[in-house]
Amino acid sequence: MDSPDISLESILETHDIPFAVVNHHLRIVAVNRAWEASLGLNREHLVGQPCCVDTRDCRHSQLFKTLTPYSGKFPGLGAQIELDAQQSMYSVRGYPLLNQDSAIYAGEAIRALTKFKDVPMSVKMVGESLKFKALKERLQQAARIEAPVILYGETGTGKELAAEYIQDCAANSRSQMVVVDCTILSEELFESELFGHEKGAFTGATMAKKGLFEVANNGTIFLDEIGELPLSQQSKLLRVLETGTFRRIGSTSVISTRVRVICATHRDLAAMVKAGSFREDLFYRLSVFPINLPSLRDRPEDIPIIMDFLLAKMAESHGTKYDISNDAVDKLIAHQWPGNIRELKNCLQLATGLCQDATILESDIILMPARALVTEPELAIETVPIKKASKKLSEIEEIEVNHIRTLHKKFKGNRKSMAIEMNISERTLYRKLNRLNLHNVL
């Protein structure tokens, strides 16, 4: 099969829009980097493919017969057509090209009628501020590569929505994204949830179960709040990320998996590495493409846009169209939103319930005080020195014990406040206390 010469390849890569070259055998011989980035299919999946599914009605064949340029709406190229479940149409412009030996090729510029950078309707991310636009562009860049992505941001900034946006824009957007909540992965649950188990592997394993890495094969796995993953389990996660293989509990068979990894955390993982509570090698493995999500208070100009979007969704759900007064909007914009978009949504949900005649007034906007800690009576727990545990603690567990001791002193034994500070549930905190033999001594 002939291929374009150097002069044609230079033309190919100078195009900043998707561009492809087809030879007289009606085979795709080259596509440029812009084609791969914008249309989401690697060139090795296209080069050598027939240009059209039906060559009897082929625009490229017609060009070779008449040497007449063409433009209009057409389907994609080669394997792209077969993989396109929506049968998308593109804006296409084609014309003849000559190489140095006067061989004729068909050159084709192609643009999606819906731009790549448009927000997919399935993802509820809205905004017009410069910070939001910069974030959206950064997420699109992440979607074009398969490197691990880590999303940093305060609670409520929409890290899971950002992960969904990356998935929707990625080349494998038709595959599923599996969400893993690391805050509930205790040591007992970790391997079973992520890697699965065989029937009879342990008490209660009445049937075989696929792990989430197996379920996410050829798709994306989203590790939410990765900073909460128990230190003792981090090496097991690192191994599957580095080797792409794992074994179910109770099995000797090795399973291979190919997944895109996206993580999210509101914690400073670099500081956790220094403190010894997060593995340095895992940190570098996950931090290839870091993205910071701005807080809502850093983009106040987006508050009215997000407000309109949320109220429209609530109107759909409630069957009522809501209006909001200018004073109420001003009150929303002036607030600092420590809980970010999640807090804004909760505030509007409450306002729709309080308002009269579907009109939200300033008095209907109830704002939570910033970082309000629980005001209920503290648990009556006497603070006593920690007794030595019946089993010797590891260095990692000693660090965890010291951290819990510090929080215990800071919050005067209030376990609910301690759990809030650790960003875990009270139930998870109680499990930690039991595991570290601290339940009866703190």
Secondary structure, DSSP 8 states (H G I E B T S, - for coil): -----HHHHHHHHH-SS-EEEE-TTSBEEEE-HHHHHHH---GGGTTTSBS-S-GGG-HHHHHHHH---EEEEE---HHHHHH-TT---EEEEEEEEE-TT--EEEEEEEEESS-TTS--TTS-----SHHHHHHHHHHHHHHTS-S-EEEE--TTS-HHHHHHHHHHHSTTTTS-EEEEEGGG--HHHHHHHHHEE-TTSSTT--S-EE-HHHHTTTSEEEEETGGGS-HHHHHHHHHHHHHSEE--BT----EE---EEEEEESS-HHHHHHHTSS-HHHHHHH-SEEEE---GGG-GGGHHHHHHHHHHHHHHHHT---EE-HHHHHHHHHS--TTHHHHHHHHHHHHHHH-BTTEE-GGG-----TT----S-------------SS---HHHHHHHHHHHHHHHHTTT-HHHHHHHHTS-HHHHHHHHHHTT-TTT-
